[in-house]
Structure formats: C-alpha cells, structure tokens
Amino acid sequence: MKETKITKFPEHKPSAMELKEAVALPGVGLSIPVRAAKAKLSALLELVARGQ
C-alpha cells in the first residue's frame, strides 16, 4: 500500500498581516497609505516565492 504524505503548514501568524497604519476617514472609510500597502504586498510576495 502507498503511504500518504502528510503536509504540515506553518502556524498562521495574524500579527504579520496587521495593518497598523490604517486610518478610518469620515465619509471614505478605511484608508491605508500606499507605502504601507506596498510593503505588505512585497512581504506576501516574498513568502510565496519561498513557498510558504
């Protein structure tokens, strides 16, 4: 019989996804500075590139 390979994923770290720079603007809603959004996106892309 074939053995099934069990893949274990790393534990989810919600603190890595927090946007501390987000600001609620009246009439607009949640606003995130472009630099902060770019930094978060770059970090996510690096994680994907490393296979996480």
The first five atom37 places (N, CA, C, CB, O) and aatype in JSON, in Angstrom:
{
  "aatype": [12, 11, 6, 16, 11, 9, 16, 11, 13, 14, 6, 8, 11, 14, 15, 0, 12, 6, 10, 11, 6, 0, 19, 0, 10, 14, 7, 19, 7, 10, 15, 9, 14, 19, 1, 0, 0, 11, 0, 11, 10, 15, 0, 10, 10, 6, 10, 19, 0, 1, 7, 5],
  "atom_mask": [
    [1, 1, 1, 1, 1],
    [1, 1, 1, 1, 1],
    [1, 1, 1, 1, 1],
    [1, 1, 1, 1, 1],
    [1, 1, 1, 1, 1],
    [1, 1, 1, 1, 1],
    [1, 1, 1, 1, 1],
    [1, 1, 1, 1, 1],
    [1, 1, 1, 1, 1],
    [1, 1, 1, 1, 1],
    [1, 1, 1, 1, 1],
    [1, 1, 1, 1, 1],
    [1, 1, 1, 1, 1],
    [1, 1, 1, 1, 1],
    [1, 1, 1, 1, 1],
    [1, 1, 1, 1, 1],
    [1, 1, 1, 1, 1],
    [1, 1, 1, 1, 1],
    [1, 1, 1, 1, 1],
    [1, 1, 1, 1, 1],
    [1, 1, 1, 1, 1],
    [1, 1, 1, 1, 1],
    [1, 1, 1, 1, 1],
    [1, 1, 1, 1, 1],
    [1, 1, 1, 1, 1],
    [1, 1, 1, 1, 1],
    [1, 1, 1, 0, 1],
    [1, 1, 1, 1, 1],
    [1, 1, 1, 0, 1],
    [1, 1, 1, 1, 1],
    [1, 1, 1, 1, 1],
    [1, 1, 1, 1, 1],
    [1, 1, 1, 1, 1],
    [1, 1, 1, 1, 1],
    [1, 1, 1, 1, 1],
    [1, 1, 1, 1, 1],
    [1, 1, 1, 1, 1],
    [1, 1, 1, 1, 1],
    [1, 1, 1, 1, 1],
    [1, 1, 1, 1, 1],
    [1, 1, 1, 1, 1],
    [1, 1, 1, 1, 1],
    [1, 1, 1, 1, 1],
    [1, 1, 1, 1, 1],
    [1, 1, 1, 1, 1],
    [1, 1, 1, 1, 1],
    [1, 1, 1, 1, 1],
    [1, 1, 1, 1, 1],
    [1, 1, 1, 1, 1],
    [1, 1, 1, 1, 1],
    [1, 1, 1, 0, 1],
    [1, 1, 1, 1, 1]
  ],
  "atom_positions": [
    [[0.82, -1.19, 0.0], [0.0, 0.0, 0.0], [0.86, 1.25, 0.0], [-0.94, 0.0, 1.2], [1.95, 1.28, 0.58]],
    [[0.37, 2.26, -0.65], [1.08, 3.53, -0.67], [0.88, 4.27, 0.65], [0.62, 4.39, -1.84], [-0.2, 4.26, 1.24]],
    [[1.95, 4.91, 1.09], [1.83, 5.75, 2.27], [1.4, 7.14, 1.84], [3.16, 5.8, 3.08], [1.91, 7.68, 0.86]],
    [[0.45, 7.7, 2.57], [0.03, 9.06, 2.24], [0.98, 10.05, 2.86], [-1.42, 9.33, 2.71], [1.39, 9.91, 4.02]],
    [[1.33, 11.04, 2.09], [2.25, 12.07, 2.57], [1.43, 13.17, 3.25], [3.1, 12.65, 1.39], [0.51, 13.73, 2.66]],
    [[1.78, 13.46, 4.47], [1.07, 14.48, 5.22], [1.89, 15.78, 5.16], [0.83, 14.04, 6.71], [3.06, 15.81, 5.54]],
    [[1.25, 16.83, 4.68], [1.9, 18.12, 4.58], [1.47, 18.97, 5.76], [1.56, 18.82, 3.24], [0.28, 19.18, 5.99]],
    [[2.45, 19.47, 6.5], [2.14, 20.34, 7.62], [2.49, 21.77, 7.23], [2.91, 19.89, 8.91], [3.62, 22.06, 6.83]],
    [[1.52, 22.63, 7.36], [1.72, 24.03, 7.06], [2.11, 24.78, 8.32], [0.47, 24.65, 6.42], [1.69, 24.39, 9.42]],
    [[2.91, 25.84, 8.2], [3.26, 26.61, 9.4], [2.04, 27.25, 10.03], [4.29, 27.68, 9.05], [1.05, 27.54, 9.36]],
    [[2.12, 27.46, 11.33], [1.0, 28.05, 12.06], [0.76, 29.48, 11.57], [1.27, 28.04, 13.57], [1.69, 30.24, 11.32]],
    [[-0.51, 29.81, 11.45], [-0.9, 31.14, 10.98], [-0.49, 32.2, 12.0], [-2.42, 31.21, 10.7], [-0.77, 32.04, 13.19]],
    [[0.16, 33.27, 11.54], [0.56, 34.35, 12.42], [-0.21, 35.62, 12.05], [2.09, 34.59, 12.35], [0.21, 36.34, 11.14]],
    [[-1.31, 35.89, 12.72], [-2.11, 37.05, 12.35], [-1.39, 38.38, 12.53], [-3.36, 37.07, 13.15], [-1.73, 39.35, 11.86]],
    [[-0.39, 38.45, 13.4], [0.31, 39.71, 13.62], [1.09, 40.14, 12.37], [1.27, 39.58, 14.81], [1.35, 41.33, 12.18]],
    [[1.45, 39.18, 11.51], [2.17, 39.52, 10.3], [1.28, 40.26, 9.29], [2.75, 38.27, 9.67], [1.77, 40.94, 8.4]],
    [[-0.03, 40.11, 9.45], [-0.94, 40.71, 8.5], [-1.62, 41.98, 9.03], [-1.98, 39.71, 8.1], [-2.46, 42.56, 8.34]],
    [[-1.27, 42.4, 10.21], [-1.91, 43.58, 10.78], [-1.47, 44.83, 10.04], [-1.59, 43.7, 12.27], [-0.3, 44.99, 9.7]],
    [[-2.41, 45.7, 9.81], [-2.1, 47.0, 9.22], [-2.25, 48.06, 10.3], [-3.02, 47.31, 8.0], [-3.35, 48.52, 10.59]],
    [[-1.15, 48.41, 10.89], [-1.18, 49.38, 11.97], [-1.34, 50.8, 11.45], [0.08, 49.28, 12.81], [-1.7, 51.71, 12.19]],
    [[-1.08, 50.99, 10.17], [-1.14, 52.32, 9.57], [-2.53, 52.69, 9.06], [-0.15, 52.41, 8.45], [-2.74, 53.81, 8.61]],
    [[-3.47, 51.76, 9.13], [-4.82, 52.01, 8.61], [-5.53, 53.07, 9.44], [-5.64, 50.7, 8.6], [-5.42, 53.1, 10.66]],
    [[-6.25, 53.95, 8.74], [-6.95, 55.06, 9.39], [-8.38, 55.1, 8.85], [-6.22, 56.43, 9.15], [-8.59, 54.94, 7.65]],
    [[-9.34, 55.32, 9.74], [-10.73, 55.47, 9.31], [-10.98, 56.94, 9.0], [-11.72, 54.94, 10.41], [-10.83, 57.8, 9.87]],
    [[-11.36, 57.23, 7.77], [-11.65, 58.6, 7.36], [-13.16, 58.78, 7.25], [-10.96, 58.94, 6.0], [-13.84, 57.94, 6.66]],
    [[-13.69, 59.87, 7.82], [-15.14, 60.09, 7.74], [-15.59, 60.26, 6.28], [-15.53, 61.33, 8.56], [-14.99, 61.02, 5.52]],
    [[-16.62, 59.56, 5.91], [-17.16, 59.66, 4.56], [-16.44, 58.79, 3.54], [0.0, 0.0, 0.0], [-16.95, 58.57, 2.45]],
    [[-15.24, 58.3, 3.89], [-14.46, 57.48, 2.95], [-14.39, 56.04, 3.43], [-13.04, 58.06, 2.79], [-14.57, 55.11, 2.64]],
    [[-14.13, 55.85, 4.71], [-13.97, 54.51, 5.26], [-12.53, 54.25, 5.63], [0.0, 0.0, 0.0], [-11.79, 55.18, 5.96]],
    [[-12.13, 53.01, 5.57], [-10.78, 52.62, 5.93], [-9.79, 53.05, 4.86], [-10.7, 51.1, 6.16], [-10.0, 52.78, 3.67]],
    [[-8.72, 53.7, 5.27], [-7.71, 54.18, 4.34], [-6.35, 53.62, 4.75], [-7.68, 55.74, 4.3], [-6.0, 53.63, 5.93]],
    [[-5.59, 53.14, 3.78], [-4.26, 52.58, 4.02], [-3.26, 53.35, 3.16], [-4.22, 51.04, 3.71], [-3.45, 53.45, 1.95]],
    [[-2.2, 53.88, 3.76], [-1.2, 54.58, 2.96], [-0.58, 53.66, 1.9], [-0.09, 55.14, 3.87], [-0.41, 52.46, 2.13]],
    [[-0.26, 54.22, 0.75], [0.26, 53.44, -0.37], [1.55, 52.74, 0.01], [0.49, 54.33, -1.59], [1.75, 51.58, -0.35]],
    [[2.45, 53.4, 0.73], [3.72, 52.78, 1.12], [3.5, 51.57, 2.02], [4.61, 53.8, 1.83], [4.17, 50.56, 1.87]],
    [[2.55, 51.68, 2.95], [2.26, 50.56, 3.85], [1.68, 49.39, 3.07], [1.3, 51.0, 4.97], [2.05, 48.24, 3.3]],
    [[0.76, 49.67, 2.15], [0.16, 48.62, 1.33], [1.21, 47.93, 0.46], [-0.97, 49.19, 0.45], [1.2, 46.71, 0.32]],
    [[2.11, 48.72, -0.12], [3.17, 48.16, -0.96], [4.11, 47.28, -0.13], [3.97, 49.29, -1.63], [4.53, 46.22, -0.59]],
    [[4.43, 47.71, 1.07], [5.31, 46.92, 1.94], [4.66, 45.59, 2.3], [5.64, 47.71, 3.22], [5.33, 44.55, 2.28]],
    [[3.37, 45.6, 2.62], [2.67, 44.36, 2.95], [2.6, 43.43, 1.74], [1.25, 44.67, 3.46], [2.8, 42.23, 1.87]],
    [[2.31, 43.99, 0.57], [2.24, 43.18, -0.64], [3.6, 42.57, -0.96], [1.75, 44.02, -1.82], [3.68, 41.4, -1.33]],
    [[4.66, 43.35, -0.81], [6.01, 42.83, -1.06], [6.35, 41.7, -0.11], [7.04, 43.95, -0.93], [6.95, 40.7, -0.51]],
    [[5.96, 41.84, 1.15], [6.22, 40.78, 2.13], [5.45, 39.51, 1.77], [5.82, 41.25, 3.55], [5.99, 38.41, 1.9]],
    [[4.21, 39.65, 1.33], [3.42, 38.49, 0.92], [4.04, 37.81, -0.3], [1.97, 38.9, 0.62], [4.08, 36.58, -0.37]],
    [[4.51, 38.6, -1.24], [5.13, 38.03, -2.44], [6.4, 37.27, -2.1], [5.43, 39.13, -3.46], [6.69, 36.24, -2.71]],
    [[7.17, 37.77, -1.14], [8.38, 37.07, -0.71], [8.03, 35.74, -0.06], [9.18, 37.94, 0.27], [8.72, 34.74, -0.29]],
    [[6.96, 35.71, 0.75], [6.53, 34.46, 1.36], [6.13, 33.44, 0.3], [5.35, 34.71, 2.32], [6.47, 32.26, 0.4]],
    [[5.42, 33.9, -0.71], [5.0, 32.99, -1.79], [6.21, 32.49, -2.57], [4.02, 33.7, -2.75], [6.28, 31.32, -2.93]],
    [[7.16, 33.37, -2.81], [8.36, 32.97, -3.55], [9.16, 31.92, -2.79], [9.23, 34.19, -3.83], [9.81, 31.06, -3.4]],
    [[9.12, 31.98, -1.45], [9.85, 31.0, -0.64], [9.04, 29.72, -0.46], [10.2, 31.59, 0.73], [9.53, 28.75, 0.11]],
    [[7.8, 29.71, -0.94], [6.98, 28.51, -0.88], [6.19, 28.35, 0.4], [0.0, 0.0, 0.0], [5.78, 27.24, 0.74]],
    [[5.96, 29.42, 1.12], [5.2, 29.33, 2.36], [3.75, 29.65, 2.13], [5.77, 30.26, 3.42], [2.95, 29.63, 3.07]]
  ]
}
